[in-house]
Amino acid sequence: MKAKIKLLDIQKKMTNDNLQDFRLLVKVINKIDNQDKHFDILYNMLLEKYDNLLNEVFQNLDNKRGSVKGDFYKYVKLAPLVLEHPLPNIEIEDMLEVNLNKTIKITYDFFNSLNEEYGYRFLNILNEPLIDEKNKKVYANTIFNSELNPRYDLPIDTGVFNNGMTNIVYNNTLDDVISLVHEITHKFSYQNEGKNKLEQRTIFNVFQEVPPITMEFLLRDYLQKLYPDEDINKYFLSRFQDTYNQTKRLFLEYVLYKIYKLNENYLSLDIIKSYFANLDYNSLEYKLFGDVDEFDEMLIDIVNPDDGENPLRFPDASPYLLGTLLGIDLYLKIKANPDALKDFYTLIEILGNNDLNIKTDLQTLKELGINLFNEAGKLVISDDIISQFQASYSTMLNDFTVSFKDNLQR
């Protein structure tokens, strides 16, 4: 027998604007039988609370600077290139074991095979200190934190942090090599001006994930000399899966913002349901969000994100979308012409400059065949760029998918 819910207690909690209250109400609703006499009252309260939170999210977006919203619309033009290619279900079991020492050796050998300077810089990054001038302490700049036996005084996520520290959460698998190569490639860019700290730069915000993701695909070629394709490709197919999931979230936020603007800056669950009820069943929007359970989960997540996360993910998802599309394009150019590696190294170097509006950087990007900016340094997604990315993404995804299926059939 279910315990009775005291409506007054719920009402008291509803007066608090903390998002955790919304999570509590979701849990309460899920525990109450639809026939319970309190259900309708609680459900209506939940809807009102949800609608208020949802509108607050998009009102905040409206208050952002014009360039933020403008870039949002530009990135969305790239989303169908990824979302119109459903991926095979990937179950990564029997993960290939690679211990930490071997991970470091493979990473060094890979960087050294591309460019001896990168091998040298990788070793320096591993050995350099991180000086905390405020607290008069010296730390290791690159830290390896075991997922199986973590140190809780360290960050729980893999990444390069604002103070310059690189944290690698490892689990003794091949995935550790991919993570280490990705993060160290970030460090190559951050150090170009002799600075160790991550700084917010226009060029960084746009291109931050392009060199690391390009480097991942170059790493794939190197790993094929060491391991069977079937062990490698399932890891790299997860790159496509990550990009797909992040792009799907970005596209949902765009659709909701579009509905919000169509309804004179107001949004509610009823308005959302009405919009989707009138969609063509063959439309991309309907195909993506026709799964009610998954759609509901994403709608709840927008107003009730994990602690510290932005309700809208497009600022984080956008660099990964562009990084994957442009990274694949650069990788295929390098495969076709190894001399193009020099252009790739140049891209890594110019990420260290202070601002994309520097004319020399814009000229360099043009020379590299990266025509994503106008003379004023504004992001431009042209039809030619979309066609170019569409061709390269389809080619690469087909290569991985066919290889993956072939290995499954053996």
Buried (B, 14 or more C-beta within 10 A) or exposed (E): EEEEBEEEEBEEBBEEEEBEBBEBBBEBBEEBEEEBEBBEEBBEBBEEBBBEBBBEBBEEBEEEEEEEBEBBEBBBBBBBBBBEBEBEEEEBEEBBEBEBEBBBEBBBEBBBBBBEEBBEBBBEBBEBEBBEEEEEEEBEBBBBBEEEEEEEEEBEEBBBEEEBBBBBBBBBBBBBBBBBBBBBBBBBBBBEEEEBEBEEBBBBBBBBBBBBBBBBBBBBBBBEEBBEBBBBBBBBBBBBBEBBBBBBBBBBBBBBBBBBEEBEEBBBBEBBEEBBEEBEEEEBBBBBBEEEEEBEEBBBBBBBBEEEEEBBBBBBBBBBBBBBBBBBBBBBBBEEEEEBBEBBBBBBBBBBBEEBBBEEBBEBBEEBEBEBBEEEBBBEBEEEBBEBBBEBBBEBBEEBBEBBEEBEEE
